Amino acid sequence: MRRFNDKLYLKITLAIVTGTALVALLSSLFFYFMERDRQHEFSLQDIKQLSATIESTATVAVYVQDAQLALEIIEGVVKNGVVAQAQLNSEPGFSVFTGSEAIDVKEQVFRLALNHPFNKQELIGELLILPDIGFINQHAERVAYRQAKIMLFLTITIALLVSLIVHKGLTSPLKILTQRFEEIKLGQDSKLAMLANHETDEIGSLVKGINSLISSLHSSIEAERSMRKKTERLEKRFRMIFEKASAGICLINEKNELLTANPACQRMLSQVMEADACIGKALTLWFQDDQGLASFLEDMRADTALTTIALDLKLSREVKPVDVWLHCLFSKVIENDDNKSLIIEVLMYDVTERTQRERDTRFEADHDVLTHLKNRRAGQRLLNQQLDKARVWRKIVVVMVIDLDDFKPVNDQFGHDAGDLVLVEVGRRIIATFRHGDICVRWGGDEFVVGCYFDNDYYDEKVFMAIEKLATQLVEALHRPIELLDGNIACIGASVGVGVFPHHGQELMEVINEADKAMYQAKKQGKNGFAVQPIKLL
């Protein structure tokens, strides 16, 4: 409900009436004083006219010195309300006046000179008229007051008439339009009805403009409703995707803190560490290489060209000692131009089984199935890499070719299962004899190859002594008896040939061939021993 002073037509009416009343008051005061002065002037003009009327009669009375006639003349003048007293004077000593005493010439007196009736140039007397100022002022004020009241009444009447016309022609239609407009409900395609007699004026233009605006607003509302419904549907779908997705989804801020995480993400993280209150914690806490991941994320934010990257990351082992691998896709979500404050979206997939399968596949592809040593293909590749490293740093590599002695009788006497057991144990003893970085290869059958990197610039007596010691340890390890599953004992040996890169060749097969020659030399010397191809010491 609007307040009284909030209604436009009342405001306009009040403004018109107030303005008009002020104008009427000022106008009435102006006309009052102007009319009073005018009436005062009219009274003085009446005295002049009256004196002009009796001038000839007064001239005769003065000329004949007839006091009675003179008295009748001036008494007739005094009967006029604007004259207080009259007096006729002439020489010598003729003076007739009304009232108890003669007129005081010091007061405001109207004088009329009387000339000789036959000689206009000769002055014979004068007529004195004393105006009745009180009567004149009273009459002037009365007339002025009456005129002022008439002016005030007319002004107020005009103001009310103008207010009525404005109300009927402007404010009342606007009031009707306002009421109808307030009745319109948003979303309804309703329009304002055109007011009668206003089809072509500004009110009609206003109605048309409002209807056009309503139509446009209705179209906008309908479009917004449709968009909101689509948005709600999409939001529902995205929420369902986010909550039901098998992939883990989370957002991290510039401090790597989790802003949000879907249930799948929390399940993945909870495999190795409690994730009930994960929101607000750094994502890096859940991964084994937390420092490396933090450094990677910092580099990703700094590199404007890097927007998306995928990594396989291993979770930490704080809850259970298992390797859990997640395939993580990191994508920038641009919020502003400040790359340091942008959000990163992370998609996670549990690839533990896949990673294990890949590792198993790579292991099977690169390792001998029985002994778990490198197979010939992988071993040859690694040995070549070892030689490449030695070429760059000008170091030496020792290659040992190992051939088992008396292995065939084990197969013949105890069977192939016993032979396989012997090969497995031989592989284990070879690995135990050499360093972790040395390359141990099952070259084929009962033949093995080992590559040892020596951090020496050239071959000398010291290197020879180290090779001799290592070969002796290997021969002794392989000569120890091997207990079989049925309690039998298998006794074998090994002939070891040694080749040295780059002294025995620049290529791997050249060095292996020299080592192979040395191995056959060791067999000729009685087996279960080692031999080194001759090398000229520098």
C-alpha positions as CSV (number, residue, x, y, z in Angstrom):
1,M,0.0,0.0,0.0
2,R,1.4,3.4,-1.0
3,R,1.6,6.2,1.4
4,F,-0.5,9.3,0.7
5,N,2.5,11.5,-0.2
6,D,3.9,8.8,-2.6
7,K,1.0,9.2,-5.1
8,L,2.1,11.1,-8.2
9,Y,-1.3,12.8,-8.9
10,L,-1.5,14.1,-5.4
11,K,2.1,15.3,-5.6
12,I,1.3,17.2,-8.8
13,T,-1.9,18.6,-7.4
14,L,-0.2,19.7,-4.2
15,A,2.6,21.3,-6.2
16,I,0.2,23.2,-8.5
17,V,-2.0,24.4,-5.6
18,T,1.0,25.4,-3.5
19,G,2.7,27.2,-6.4
20,T,-0.6,28.9,-7.4
21,A,-1.4,29.9,-3.8
22,L,2.0,31.5,-3.6
23,V,1.6,33.3,-6.9
24,A,-1.9,34.3,-5.9
25,L,-0.7,35.7,-2.6
26,L,2.1,37.7,-4.2
27,S,-0.2,38.8,-7.0
28,S,-2.9,39.9,-4.6
29,L,-0.4,41.9,-2.5
30,F,1.0,43.5,-5.6
31,F,-2.5,44.4,-7.0
32,Y,-3.6,45.5,-3.5
33,F,-1.0,48.2,-3.3
34,M,-1.2,49.0,-6.9
35,E,-5.0,49.4,-6.7
36,R,-4.8,51.5,-3.5
37,D,-2.4,53.9,-5.2
38,R,-4.5,54.0,-8.3
39,Q,-7.7,54.8,-6.3
40,H,-5.9,57.5,-4.4
41,E,-4.8,59.0,-7.7
42,F,-8.4,58.7,-9.0
43,S,-9.6,60.7,-5.9
44,L,-7.2,63.5,-6.6
45,Q,-8.3,63.5,-10.2
46,D,-11.9,63.8,-9.0
47,I,-10.9,66.9,-7.0
48,K,-9.3,68.4,-10.1
49,Q,-12.4,67.7,-12.1
50,L,-14.6,69.1,-9.4
51,S,-12.6,72.3,-9.2
52,A,-12.7,72.6,-12.9
53,T,-16.4,72.3,-12.8
54,I,-17.0,75.1,-10.3
55,E,-14.1,77.3,-11.6
56,S,-16.4,79.7,-13.6
57,T,-19.0,80.0,-10.8
58,A,-16.3,80.6,-8.2
59,T,-14.7,83.2,-10.4
60,V,-18.0,85.2,-10.6
61,A,-18.6,84.9,-6.8
62,V,-15.1,86.3,-6.1
63,Y,-15.5,88.9,-8.8
64,V,-18.8,90.3,-7.3
65,Q,-17.6,89.7,-3.8
66,D,-20.8,87.7,-3.0
67,A,-20.1,85.9,0.2
68,Q,-23.4,84.0,0.1
69,L,-22.8,82.7,-3.4
70,A,-19.2,81.8,-2.6
71,L,-20.4,79.9,0.5
72,E,-23.0,77.9,-1.5
73,I,-20.3,77.0,-4.0
74,I,-17.8,75.7,-1.5
75,E,-20.4,73.9,0.5
76,G,-21.5,72.2,-2.6
77,V,-17.8,71.1,-3.1
78,V,-17.5,69.8,0.5
79,K,-20.5,67.5,-0.1
80,N,-18.2,65.4,-2.3
81,G,-16.7,62.8,0.0
82,V,-13.2,63.3,-1.1
83,V,-13.2,67.0,0.0
84,A,-12.7,67.8,3.7
85,Q,-12.8,71.6,3.5
86,A,-13.0,74.4,0.8
87,Q,-12.2,78.0,0.8
88,L,-12.4,81.0,-1.6
89,N,-10.0,83.9,-1.3
90,S,-9.7,87.3,-3.1
91,E,-8.4,90.8,-2.6
92,P,-8.9,92.9,-0.6
93,G,-9.8,90.8,2.5
94,F,-12.5,88.6,0.9
95,S,-12.4,85.0,2.2
96,V,-15.1,82.5,2.5
97,F,-14.5,78.9,3.9
98,T,-16.3,76.0,5.3
99,G,-15.7,74.6,8.8
100,S,-14.8,76.5,11.9
101,E,-11.6,78.0,10.7
102,A,-9.6,78.8,7.6
103,I,-7.6,76.1,5.8
104,D,-4.0,75.8,7.0
105,V,-2.0,76.3,3.9
106,K,0.8,74.2,5.3
107,E,-1.3,71.0,4.8
108,Q,-1.7,69.2,1.5
109,V,-4.1,71.6,-0.3
110,F,-5.2,71.7,-3.9
111,R,-5.0,75.3,-5.2
112,L,-6.9,76.7,-8.2
113,A,-6.1,80.2,-9.4
114,L,-9.1,82.3,-10.4
115,N,-8.6,84.8,-13.2
116,H,-10.6,88.0,-14.1
117,P,-13.6,87.0,-16.2
118,F,-12.9,89.7,-18.8
119,N,-9.1,89.7,-18.5
120,K,-7.6,86.3,-18.3
121,Q,-4.2,87.7,-17.4
122,E,-5.5,89.3,-14.2
123,L,-5.6,87.1,-11.0
124,I,-8.5,88.0,-8.8
125,G,-8.5,85.1,-6.3
126,E,-8.0,81.4,-5.6
127,L,-9.9,78.3,-4.7
128,L,-8.4,76.1,-1.9
129,I,-9.6,72.5,-1.5
130,L,-8.4,70.3,1.3
131,P,-8.7,66.6,0.4
132,D,-10.2,64.2,2.9
133,I,-7.1,61.9,3.1
134,G,-8.7,59.6,5.5
135,F,-11.7,59.0,3.4
136,I,-9.6,58.7,0.2
137,N,-7.3,56.1,1.9
138,Q,-10.2,54.2,3.3
139,H,-11.9,54.1,0.0
140,A,-8.7,53.1,-1.9
141,E,-8.0,50.3,0.6
142,R,-11.5,49.0,0.4
143,V,-11.5,48.9,-3.4
144,A,-8.0,47.4,-3.4
145,Y,-8.9,44.7,-0.9
146,R,-12.0,43.8,-2.9
147,Q,-9.8,43.5,-6.1
148,A,-7.2,41.5,-4.3
149,K,-9.9,39.0,-3.1
150,I,-11.2,38.7,-6.6
151,M,-7.7,38.1,-7.9
152,L,-7.0,35.5,-5.2
153,F,-10.3,33.7,-5.9
154,L,-9.7,33.7,-9.7
155,T,-6.1,32.4,-9.2
156,I,-7.1,29.6,-6.9
157,T,-10.0,28.7,-9.2
158,I,-7.7,28.5,-12.2
159,A,-5.2,26.5,-10.1
160,L,-7.9,24.0,-9.1
161,L,-9.1,23.8,-12.7
162,V,-5.6,23.2,-14.0
163,S,-5.1,20.6,-11.3
164,L,-8.3,18.9,-12.4
165,I,-7.3,19.0,-16.0
166,V,-3.8,17.6,-15.2
167,H,-5.3,14.9,-13.0
168,K,-7.8,13.9,-15.6
169,G,-5.4,14.1,-18.5
170,L,-2.2,12.9,-17.0
171,T,-2.0,11.7,-13.4
172,S,-5.2,9.7,-13.4
173,P,-4.2,7.7,-16.6
174,L,-0.8,7.2,-15.0
175,K,-2.4,6.0,-11.8
176,I,-4.5,3.6,-13.8
177,L,-1.5,2.4,-15.7
178,T,0.5,2.0,-12.5
179,Q,-2.3,-0.1,-10.9
180,R,-2.6,-2.3,-14.0
181,F,1.2,-2.7,-14.3
182,E,1.4,-3.8,-10.6
183,E,-1.3,-6.4,-11.3
184,I,0.9,-8.0,-14.1
185,K,2.7,-11.1,-12.9
186,L,6.2,-11.8,-14.2
187,G,6.2,-14.7,-16.6
188,Q,2.7,-14.1,-17.9
189,D,2.5,-12.8,-21.4
190,S,-0.2,-10.2,-20.5
191,K,-0.3,-6.6,-21.7
192,L,-1.7,-3.3,-20.6
193,A,-5.0,-2.2,-22.3
194,M,-4.9,1.0,-24.2
195,L,-6.7,3.8,-22.3
196,A,-9.6,5.5,-24.1
197,N,-8.8,8.8,-25.9
198,H,-5.0,8.3,-25.4
199,E,-4.3,6.2,-28.5
200,T,-2.2,8.8,-30.2
201,D,-0.8,10.9,-27.4
202,E,2.2,10.4,-25.1
203,I,0.1,8.1,-22.7
204,G,-0.6,5.9,-25.7
205,S,3.1,5.8,-26.6
206,L,3.9,5.0,-23.0
207,V,1.4,2.1,-23.0
208,K,2.9,0.8,-26.3
209,G,6.5,1.1,-24.9
210,I,5.5,-0.8,-21.7
211,N,3.8,-3.5,-23.7
212,S,6.9,-3.9,-25.8
213,L,9.0,-4.0,-22.7
214,I,6.7,-6.6,-21.1
215,S,6.9,-8.8,-24.3
216,S,10.7,-8.5,-24.3
217,L,10.8,-9.2,-20.6
218,H,8.6,-12.2,-21.1
219,S,10.8,-13.6,-23.8
220,S,13.8,-13.1,-21.6
221,I,12.2,-14.8,-18.7
222,E,11.1,-17.7,-20.9
223,A,14.6,-18.0,-22.3
224,E,16.0,-17.8,-18.8
225,R,13.6,-20.5,-17.6
226,S,14.6,-22.7,-20.5
227,M,18.3,-22.0,-19.8
228,R,17.8,-22.7,-16.1
229,K,16.1,-26.0,-16.8
230,K,18.9,-27.0,-19.1
231,T,21.5,-25.9,-16.6
232,E,19.7,-27.9,-13.8
233,R,19.6,-30.9,-16.1
234,L,23.3,-30.5,-16.9
235,E,24.1,-29.8,-13.3
236,K,22.3,-33.0,-12.3
237,R,24.1,-35.0,-14.9
238,F,27.5,-33.5,-14.0
239,R,26.8,-34.1,-10.3
240,M,25.8,-37.7,-11.1
241,I,29.0,-38.1,-13.2
242,F,31.0,-36.5,-10.4
243,E,29.6,-38.6,-7.6
244,K,29.1,-41.9,-9.5
245,A,32.2,-41.8,-11.7
246,S,34.6,-44.6,-11.3
247,A,37.4,-42.2,-11.9
248,G,38.6,-40.1,-9.0
249,I,38.0,-36.4,-9.6
250,C,39.4,-33.6,-7.4
251,L,40.4,-29.9,-7.6
252,I,43.5,-28.5,-5.9
253,N,44.4,-24.8,-5.3
254,E,47.7,-23.0,-5.6
255,K,48.8,-24.6,-2.4
256,N,48.0,-28.1,-3.7
257,E,45.2,-28.3,-1.2
258,L,42.1,-30.3,-2.1
259,L,39.1,-28.1,-2.7
260,T,36.7,-30.9,-3.5
261,A,36.9,-34.6,-4.2
262,N,34.4,-37.1,-5.4
263,P,33.7,-40.4,-3.6
264,A,35.8,-42.4,-6.1
265,C,38.8,-40.1,-5.4
266,Q,38.4,-40.5,-1.6
267,R,38.2,-44.3,-2.0
268,M,41.4,-44.4,-4.0
269,L,43.2,-42.2,-1.5
270,S,41.9,-44.1,1.5
271,Q,43.6,-47.3,0.2
272,V,46.8,-46.1,1.8
273,M,45.9,-43.3,4.1
274,E,42.7,-42.1,5.8
275,A,40.9,-39.7,3.6
276,D,37.8,-38.8,5.7
277,A,39.0,-35.3,6.2
278,C,41.0,-34.9,3.0
279,I,39.5,-31.5,2.0
280,G,41.9,-28.8,2.8
281,K,44.9,-31.1,2.9
282,A,47.7,-31.2,0.4
283,L,47.3,-33.8,-2.3
284,T,51.0,-34.5,-2.3
285,L,50.7,-36.1,1.2
286,W,49.1,-39.2,-0.3
287,F,51.9,-39.9,-2.8
288,Q,55.3,-41.5,-2.1
289,D,57.3,-38.9,-4.0
290,D,55.6,-36.0,-2.4
291,Q,58.4,-33.5,-3.0
292,G,58.8,-34.5,-6.6
293,L,55.0,-34.1,-7.2
294,A,55.0,-30.7,-5.5
295,S,57.9,-29.6,-7.7
296,F,56.1,-30.8,-10.8
297,L,52.9,-28.9,-9.9
298,E,54.9,-25.8,-9.3
299,D,56.6,-26.1,-12.7
300,M,53.2,-26.8,-14.4
301,R,51.8,-23.6,-13.0
302,A,54.8,-21.6,-14.1
303,D,54.8,-23.0,-17.7
304,T,52.0,-21.3,-19.6
305,A,52.3,-23.7,-22.5
306,L,51.8,-26.7,-20.3
307,T,48.1,-27.1,-19.8
308,T,47.6,-30.9,-19.5
309,I,49.9,-33.8,-18.5
310,A,49.5,-37.4,-17.3
311,L,51.6,-39.2,-14.8
312,D,51.7,-42.6,-13.2
313,L,52.2,-42.0,-9.5
314,K,52.7,-44.4,-6.6
315,L,50.8,-43.8,-3.4
316,S,52.6,-43.9,-0.1
317,R,52.5,-46.9,2.3
318,E,51.3,-45.5,5.6
319,V,48.5,-47.9,6.1
320,K,49.3,-51.1,4.3
321,P,52.5,-52.2,2.6
322,V,51.3,-52.5,-1.0
323,D,52.2,-50.7,-4.1
324,V,49.1,-48.7,-5.3
325,W,49.6,-46.9,-8.6
326,L,47.3,-44.1,-9.9
327,H,47.3,-42.7,-13.4
328,C,46.8,-39.0,-12.8
329,L,45.7,-36.5,-15.5
330,F,46.5,-32.9,-14.4
331,S,44.7,-30.1,-16.2
332,K,44.7,-26.4,-15.6
333,V,41.4,-24.7,-14.9
334,I,42.0,-21.0,-15.8
335,E,40.2,-18.7,-13.3
336,N,42.2,-15.5,-13.9
337,D,45.4,-14.2,-15.4
338,D,47.4,-15.1,-12.3
339,N,48.9,-18.5,-13.1
340,K,50.0,-19.0,-9.5
341,S,46.4,-18.9,-8.2
342,L,44.8,-21.1,-10.9
343,I,43.1,-24.3,-10.0
344,I,44.3,-27.7,-11.2
345,E,41.8,-30.5,-12.0
346,V,43.0,-34.0,-11.3
347,L,41.5,-37.2,-12.8
348,M,42.7,-40.4,-11.2
349,Y,42.5,-44.0,-12.3
350,D,43.6,-46.9,-10.3
351,V,46.2,-48.7,-12.5
352,T,47.7,-50.9,-9.9
353,E,46.8,-54.1,-11.8
354,R,47.7,-52.6,-15.1
355,T,51.0,-51.4,-13.8
356,Q,51.8,-54.8,-12.3
357,R,50.8,-56.5,-15.6
358,E,53.1,-54.1,-17.5
359,R,55.9,-54.7,-15.1
360,D,55.3,-58.5,-15.3
361,T,55.2,-58.2,-19.1
362,R,58.4,-56.1,-19.2
363,F,60.0,-58.6,-16.8
364,E,59.0,-61.5,-18.9
365,A,60.1,-59.8,-22.1
366,D,63.5,-58.9,-20.6
367,H,64.2,-61.9,-18.3
368,D,64.8,-65.5,-18.6
369,V,61.7,-67.4,-17.4
370,L,63.6,-70.0,-15.4
371,T,66.5,-68.1,-13.8
372,H,65.0,-64.6,-13.8
373,L,68.3,-63.3,-15.2
374,K,68.3,-61.0,-18.2
375,N,67.6,-63.0,-21.4
376,R,69.9,-62.8,-24.3
377,R,68.0,-60.0,-26.2
378,A,67.7,-57.7,-23.2
379,G,71.2,-58.6,-22.0
380,Q,72.8,-57.8,-25.3
381,R,71.0,-54.4,-25.3
382,L,72.1,-53.6,-21.7
383,L,75.7,-54.7,-22.4
384,N,75.8,-52.4,-25.5
385,Q,74.6,-49.5,-23.3
386,Q,77.3,-50.4,-20.7
387,L,79.9,-50.2,-23.5
388,D,78.5,-46.9,-24.7
389,K,78.9,-45.5,-21.2
390,A,82.5,-46.7,-21.0
391,R,83.3,-45.1,-24.4
392,V,82.0,-41.7,-23.2
393,W,83.9,-41.8,-19.9
394,R,86.9,-43.8,-21.3
395,K,86.6,-46.6,-18.7
396,I,86.8,-50.4,-19.1
397,V,84.2,-53.2,-19.1
398,V,84.9,-56.8,-18.1
399,V,82.8,-59.4,-19.9
400,M,82.7,-62.9,-18.5
401,V,81.4,-65.9,-20.5
402,I,80.3,-68.7,-18.1
403,D,79.8,-72.3,-19.3
404,L,78.7,-74.9,-16.8
405,D,80.8,-78.1,-16.4
406,D,79.2,-81.5,-15.8
407,F,75.7,-80.2,-16.2
408,K,74.5,-82.8,-18.8
409,P,75.0,-85.7,-16.3
410,V,72.6,-84.0,-13.9
411,N,69.8,-84.0,-16.5
412,D,70.7,-87.6,-17.5
413,Q,70.8,-88.9,-13.9
414,F,68.2,-86.8,-12.0
415,G,65.9,-85.5,-14.8
416,H,65.2,-82.2,-16.4
417,D,63.4,-80.8,-13.3
418,A,66.6,-81.3,-11.3
419,G,68.5,-79.6,-14.2
420,D,66.1,-76.7,-14.0
421,L,66.6,-76.4,-10.3
422,V,70.4,-76.4,-10.8
423,L,70.1,-73.6,-13.4
424,V,67.9,-71.5,-11.0
425,E,70.4,-72.0,-8.2
426,V,73.3,-71.1,-10.6
427,G,71.5,-67.8,-11.5
428,R,71.0,-67.0,-7.8
429,R,74.7,-67.6,-7.1
430,I,75.8,-65.5,-10.0
431,I,73.6,-62.6,-8.9
432,A,74.9,-62.9,-5.3
433,T,78.5,-62.8,-6.6
434,F,78.3,-59.6,-8.6
435,R,77.2,-56.0,-7.8
436,H,73.7,-54.7,-8.2
437,G,74.7,-52.6,-11.3
438,D,76.4,-55.5,-13.1
439,I,74.5,-57.2,-15.9
440,C,73.9,-60.9,-15.5
441,V,72.5,-62.7,-18.6
442,R,71.5,-66.3,-19.4
443,W,72.9,-66.4,-22.8
444,G,71.4,-69.8,-23.7
445,G,71.2,-73.4,-22.4
446,D,73.8,-73.6,-19.6
447,E,75.9,-70.6,-20.8
448,F,75.8,-67.2,-19.0
449,V,77.4,-63.8,-19.7
450,V,78.2,-61.1,-17.1
451,G,79.2,-57.5,-17.8
452,C,81.1,-55.6,-15.1
453,Y,81.8,-51.9,-15.3
454,F,85.2,-50.9,-13.9
455,D,85.8,-47.3,-12.9
456,N,89.4,-47.4,-14.2
457,D,91.0,-45.5,-17.1
458,Y,93.1,-48.3,-18.3
459,Y,93.9,-52.0,-17.7
460,D,96.7,-52.7,-15.3
461,E,97.9,-55.2,-12.7
462,K,95.5,-53.8,-10.2
463,V,92.5,-54.4,-12.5
464,F,93.8,-57.9,-13.3
465,M,94.0,-58.7,-9.6
466,A,90.4,-57.6,-9.2
467,I,89.2,-59.7,-12.2
468,E,91.2,-62.7,-10.9
469,K,89.6,-62.3,-7.4
470,L,86.0,-61.9,-8.8
471,A,86.4,-64.9,-11.2
472,T,87.8,-67.1,-8.4
473,Q,84.8,-66.2,-6.2
474,L,82.4,-67.0,-9.1
475,V,84.0,-70.4,-9.8
476,E,84.0,-71.3,-6.1
477,A,80.3,-70.3,-5.8
478,L,79.3,-72.4,-8.7
479,H,81.3,-75.4,-7.7
480,R,79.6,-75.8,-4.3
481,P,77.2,-78.7,-4.2
482,I,73.5,-78.1,-4.9
483,E,70.9,-80.0,-2.9
484,L,68.0,-81.3,-5.0
485,L,64.4,-81.7,-3.9
486,D,64.7,-85.5,-3.5
487,G,67.7,-85.1,-1.2
488,N,70.3,-85.9,-3.9
489,I,73.3,-83.7,-4.4
490,A,74.3,-82.3,-7.7
491,C,77.9,-81.3,-8.2
492,I,78.8,-79.1,-11.2
493,G,81.5,-76.6,-12.0
494,A,82.0,-73.7,-14.4
495,S,84.6,-72.6,-16.9
496,V,84.9,-68.8,-17.1
497,G,86.4,-66.8,-19.9
498,V,87.2,-63.1,-19.5
499,G,87.3,-60.4,-22.2
500,V,88.0,-56.7,-21.6
501,F,86.6,-53.7,-23.4
502,P,88.2,-51.9,-25.2
503,H,91.4,-54.0,-25.2
504,H,89.7,-57.0,-26.8
505,G,87.5,-55.1,-29.2
506,Q,85.5,-52.0,-29.8
507,E,82.2,-53.9,-30.3
508,L,80.3,-56.2,-27.9
509,M,80.5,-59.3,-30.0
510,E,84.2,-58.9,-30.5
511,V,84.8,-58.8,-26.7
512,I,82.4,-61.8,-26.2
513,N,84.2,-63.8,-28.8
514,E,87.5,-63.2,-27.1
515,A,85.9,-64.1,-23.7
516,D,84.5,-67.3,-25.4
517,K,88.0,-68.2,-26.6
518,A,89.3,-67.7,-23.0
519,M,86.4,-69.9,-21.7
520,Y,87.4,-72.8,-24.0
521,Q,91.0,-72.3,-22.8
522,A,89.8,-72.7,-19.2
523,K,88.0,-76.0,-20.2
524,K,91.2,-77.3,-21.8
525,Q,93.1,-76.5,-18.6
526,G,90.9,-78.9,-16.7
527,K,87.5,-77.2,-16.2
528,N,86.2,-75.5,-13.1
529,G,88.5,-72.5,-13.6
530,F,88.9,-69.2,-15.5
531,A,91.1,-67.8,-18.1
532,V,91.8,-64.2,-19.4
533,Q,92.8,-63.5,-23.0
534,P,96.2,-62.0,-23.1
535,I,96.3,-58.3,-22.7
536,K,99.4,-56.1,-23.2
537,L,99.7,-53.9,-20.1
538,L,100.3,-50.2,-20.6
